[in-house]
Amino acid sequence: MPNIKSASKRDQLSKLQNEVNKAKKSRMKTEIKKFERKAEEGDKTAAKEAYVVAVKTVDQAVADHLIHKNNAARKKSRLTKKLNAIG
């Protein structure tokens, strides 16, 4: 427990921001899973729409410093490969 008032405020803000970051990262993972489900079904148009949303959320995660840019590049590359593999 912080003894100083400002440290207490920082602690509260830190916990709040942690929840926000967790929600954003969770949304990113959810969008990736949605795309993968559509890709497995083989519906190219639905998969393309889900791909666009998934890539956008990955880029937003990089902008918010939730994941490293190389991690994002790897994720987007894998998603693109799956999209191109759909017949």
C-alpha positions as CSV (number, residue, x, y, z in Angstrom):
1,M,0.0,0.0,0.0
2,P,1.5,3.3,-1.1
3,N,2.1,5.9,1.7
4,I,2.2,9.0,-0.5
5,K,-0.9,10.4,-2.1
6,S,0.5,10.7,-5.6
7,A,1.8,7.1,-5.4
8,S,-1.7,6.0,-4.5
9,K,-3.1,7.8,-7.5
10,R,-0.5,6.3,-9.8
11,D,-1.4,2.9,-8.4
12,Q,-5.1,3.4,-9.3
13,L,-4.2,4.7,-12.8
14,S,-1.9,1.8,-13.4
15,K,-4.6,-0.7,-12.5
16,L,-7.1,1.1,-14.7
17,Q,-4.7,1.2,-17.7
18,N,-3.9,-2.5,-17.1
19,E,-7.5,-3.3,-17.6
20,V,-7.8,-1.2,-20.7
21,N,-4.7,-2.8,-22.2
22,K,-5.9,-6.3,-21.3
23,A,-9.3,-5.6,-23.1
24,K,-7.5,-4.2,-26.2
25,K,-5.2,-7.2,-26.4
26,S,-8.1,-9.6,-25.9
27,R,-10.1,-7.9,-28.7
28,M,-7.1,-8.4,-31.0
29,K,-6.9,-12.1,-30.2
30,T,-10.6,-12.4,-30.7
31,E,-10.5,-10.8,-34.1
32,I,-7.7,-13.1,-35.2
33,K,-9.7,-16.1,-34.1
34,K,-12.7,-14.9,-36.0
35,F,-10.6,-14.7,-39.1
36,E,-9.2,-18.1,-38.6
37,R,-12.7,-19.6,-38.2
38,K,-13.8,-18.0,-41.4
39,A,-10.7,-19.2,-43.2
40,E,-11.3,-22.8,-42.0
41,E,-14.9,-22.6,-43.4
42,G,-13.4,-21.6,-46.8
43,D,-15.6,-18.6,-47.4
44,K,-13.2,-16.2,-49.2
45,T,-15.3,-13.1,-49.0
46,A,-16.1,-13.4,-45.3
47,A,-12.5,-14.3,-44.6
48,K,-11.3,-11.2,-46.5
49,E,-13.6,-9.0,-44.4
50,A,-12.4,-10.6,-41.2
51,Y,-8.8,-10.3,-42.4
52,V,-9.1,-6.6,-42.8
53,V,-10.6,-6.2,-39.2
54,A,-7.9,-8.5,-37.8
55,V,-5.0,-6.6,-39.4
56,K,-6.5,-3.3,-38.2
57,T,-6.7,-4.5,-34.6
58,V,-3.1,-5.8,-34.8
59,D,-1.9,-2.4,-36.1
60,Q,-3.8,-0.6,-33.3
61,A,-2.1,-2.9,-30.8
62,V,1.3,-1.8,-32.1
63,A,0.2,1.9,-32.0
64,D,-0.8,1.4,-28.3
65,H,2.5,-0.4,-27.6
66,L,0.8,-3.6,-26.6
67,I,2.8,-5.7,-28.9
68,H,6.2,-5.2,-30.7
69,K,6.1,-4.3,-34.3
70,N,8.0,-7.5,-35.3
71,N,5.3,-9.5,-33.5
72,A,2.6,-7.7,-35.4
73,A,4.5,-8.3,-38.7
74,R,4.7,-12.0,-37.9
75,K,1.0,-12.2,-37.1
76,K,-0.1,-10.3,-40.2
77,S,2.2,-12.4,-42.4
78,R,0.6,-15.6,-41.0
79,L,-2.9,-14.2,-41.5
80,T,-2.0,-13.3,-45.1
81,K,-0.7,-16.8,-45.8
82,K,-3.9,-18.3,-44.5
83,L,-6.0,-15.9,-46.6
84,N,-4.1,-16.7,-49.8
85,A,-4.4,-20.4,-49.1
86,I,-8.1,-20.3,-49.3
87,G,-9.2,-21.7,-52.7
